[in-house]
Amino acid sequence: MNKFDKLTGIAAPMPLINIDTDMIIPKQFLKTIKRSGLGVNLFDEMRYDDDRNEIPDFVLNNAQYRDAQIIVAGDNFGCGSSREHAPWAIADFGITCIISTSFADIFYNNCFKNGILPIVLPQEQVDVLMKDAEKGANARMDIDLEAQTITTSDGEVFSFEIDTFKKHCLMNGLDDIGLTMEKAASIDAFEATASQSRPWV
C-alpha cells in the first residue's frame, strides 16, 4: 500500500448525499478479486449511458476533473453494502482523499486499508471546500496528513481529526498484511520455539 503524507490535487465536487457503495461500484463488477482495473467502472451508472457513452453532466467526465485526486462529497458517503470493491475502485481511479460530513463506518475503515484518507468536517467547512472544488482544475487543495490540515486554493486552512493508529498506518503504507509483517521477527521466533517444544505439531 502506498504511503500517504501530503497531497496537492484537484478536488471534484460531488454534493449528492447518501452516495452508496452500489453507486460507487455496481454489483455486476464484483466478480473480480483483483484490486486493479476497477477505476474505469467507478460510478459506472452515473458516468455512462446504456450505450457506454460518457454522460457529459457527470463531474468526473468533465475535462477539468478527469485527474481529480480528491472528492468533496455530500453527507453519508459510502453507505449501503460493505463491499470492499468500492474503495478499490476509488483508489484505482486515482482518488486518494474523500472529504465529507460523515461516512458509513465499514466504508470509512476500508478506506484506510486501501490507502485512502477519509476526512470528516463540519458542514460549513465542507461547504467552503465544495465551493473551492467547483473552481475546476486551476484550484488545487493541499492535504497535509502529518499536520492534519486542508488548505484551499485561496489559502484558507481547516484542521481535521484522525485516529492516531489509522494515521500511523496511512503514513507508513500499512494495511492489515503490512501490520502483520511488522511482527515477522517475533512470529518467526515464536514458531521456532513452538517447533522445538512441540515437534509433533
C-alpha positions in Angstrom: 0.0 0.0 0.0 1.3 3.5 -0.9 2.2 5.8 1.9 0.1 8.9 2.4 1.8 12.1 3.6 1.0 15.2 1.6 -1.3 15.6 -1.4 -1.8 18.6 -3.7 -4.5 17.8 -6.1 -7.7 18.7 -8.0 -10.9 18.2 -5.9 -14.0 17.1 -7.6 -17.3 18.4 -6.2 -20.0 15.7 -5.6 -22.6 17.3 -3.4 -25.1 14.4 -3.7 -25.9 12.9 -0.3 -26.1 9.2 0.5 -23.8 8.0 -2.2 -23.8 4.3 -1.6 -21.4 1.5 -2.5 -23.6 0.3 -5.3 -23.4 3.8 -6.9 -19.6 3.7 -6.4 -19.2 0.3 -8.0 -22.3 -1.5 -9.2 -22.8 -5.2 -8.3 -22.0 -6.6 -11.8 -18.4 -5.6 -11.3 -17.9 -7.5 -8.0 -16.8 -10.8 -9.7 -13.1 -9.9 -9.6 -10.9 -10.3 -6.5 -8.2 -8.0 -8.1 -7.8 -4.5 -6.7 -6.8 -3.1 -10.1 -8.9 -2.4 -13.2 -12.0 -1.2 -11.4 -11.4 2.5 -11.8 -12.9 2.5 -15.3 -16.2 1.4 -13.7 -16.2 3.8 -10.7 -19.6 5.5 -10.5 -20.4 3.5 -13.7 -24.1 4.1 -13.8 -23.6 7.8 -13.4 -20.7 8.1 -15.8 -22.1 6.1 -18.8 -25.4 5.8 -20.6 -26.8 2.4 -21.8 -24.6 2.5 -24.9 -21.4 3.1 -22.8 -21.1 6.7 -23.9 -20.0 9.2 -21.2 -22.7 11.3 -19.7 -21.4 14.9 -20.1 -23.0 16.2 -16.9 -21.2 13.8 -14.6 -18.4 15.6 -12.8 -15.6 13.0 -13.5 -16.4 13.2 -17.2 -15.6 16.9 -17.2 -12.1 17.6 -18.6 -11.3 19.7 -15.5 -11.9 16.7 -13.1 -10.6 13.7 -15.0 -7.4 13.8 -13.0 -9.1 14.5 -9.7 -7.4 13.0 -6.6 -9.8 14.4 -4.1 -13.6 14.2 -3.8 -15.6 16.7 -1.8 -18.8 14.8 -1.1 -22.3 15.2 0.4 -23.3 13.6 3.7 -23.2 9.9 4.5 -20.7 8.8 1.8 -20.2 5.1 1.3 -23.4 3.9 2.8 -25.1 0.6 1.7 -23.4 -2.8 1.4 -20.0 -3.4 2.9 -18.3 -4.3 -0.5 -14.5 -3.6 -0.4 -14.6 -3.2 -4.1 -15.8 0.4 -3.5 -12.5 1.7 -2.1 -10.7 -0.5 -4.6 -12.4 1.3 -7.5 -11.9 4.7 -5.9 -8.1 4.1 -5.4 -7.7 2.6 -8.9 -9.2 5.7 -10.4 -6.6 7.8 -8.6 -8.7 9.3 -5.8 -6.7 9.2 -2.5 -8.8 11.6 -0.3 -12.5 12.0 0.3 -14.0 14.8 2.3 -17.5 14.7 3.7 -19.5 15.4 6.8 -19.9 11.7 7.5 -19.1 8.2 6.2 -20.6 4.8 6.7 -18.5 3.0 9.3 -17.4 0.0 7.2 -16.5 2.1 4.2 -14.6 4.5 6.3 -12.5 1.8 7.8 -12.0 0.1 4.4 -10.6 3.4 3.1 -7.6 3.3 5.5 -6.9 -0.3 4.5 -6.6 0.8 0.9 -4.5 4.0 1.1 -7.4 6.4 1.0 -7.8 9.2 3.5 -11.4 9.9 4.5 -11.8 13.3 6.3 -14.8 14.3 8.3 -15.5 18.0 8.7 -18.5 20.1 9.8 -21.0 21.1 7.1 -19.9 24.7 7.0 -16.3 23.7 6.2 -17.4 21.2 3.6 -19.5 23.9 2.0 -16.4 26.1 1.7 -14.4 23.2 0.2 -17.2 22.3 -2.2 -17.2 25.9 -3.5 -13.4 25.7 -3.9 -13.7 22.4 -5.8 -16.2 24.0 -8.2 -13.5 26.3 -9.5 -12.1 23.4 -11.5 -8.6 22.2 -12.3 -6.9 25.6 -11.6 -8.0 25.3 -7.9 -5.9 22.8 -6.1 -6.2 21.8 -2.5 -3.4 20.8 -0.2 -3.8 17.9 2.2 -1.2 17.5 5.0 -1.8 14.4 7.0 1.1 15.0 9.4 -0.2 18.4 10.3 -3.9 17.3 9.8 -4.8 20.3 7.7 -6.6 21.1 4.4 -5.6 24.3 2.6 -7.9 25.7 -0.1 -6.7 27.3 -3.3 -7.3 30.6 -1.6 -5.1 29.7 1.4 -7.9 29.1 3.9 -6.8 26.3 6.3 -9.1 23.8 8.1 -7.9 21.2 10.7 -9.3 17.7 10.9 -9.2 14.9 13.4 -8.0 11.4 12.8 -7.4 8.3 14.9 -3.7 8.1 15.8 -3.3 4.5 14.8 -5.1 5.0 11.4 -2.8 8.0 10.8 0.2 5.9 11.5 -0.9 3.1 9.1 -1.6 5.6 6.3 1.7 7.5 6.7 3.6 4.2 6.7 1.6 2.5 4.0 0.5 -0.3 6.3 -2.6 -2.4 5.5 -3.5 -5.5 7.6 -0.9 -7.6 6.0 1.7 -4.9 6.4 0.9 -4.6 10.1 1.4 -8.4 10.5 4.7 -8.3 8.6 6.0 -5.7 11.0 5.9 -8.5 13.6 7.6 -11.1 11.3 10.7 -11.5 13.5 8.5 -12.2 16.6 6.3 -14.6 14.6 9.4 -16.5 13.4 10.8 -16.7 16.9 7.5 -18.0 18.3 7.3 -20.6 15.6 10.9 -21.7 16.1 10.3 -22.1 19.9 7.0 -23.9 19.3 8.6 -26.3 16.9 11.3 -27.2 19.4 8.9 -27.6 22.4 6.2 -29.4 20.4 7.9 -31.2 17.5 4.8 -33.4 17.0 2.7 -30.4 16.0 
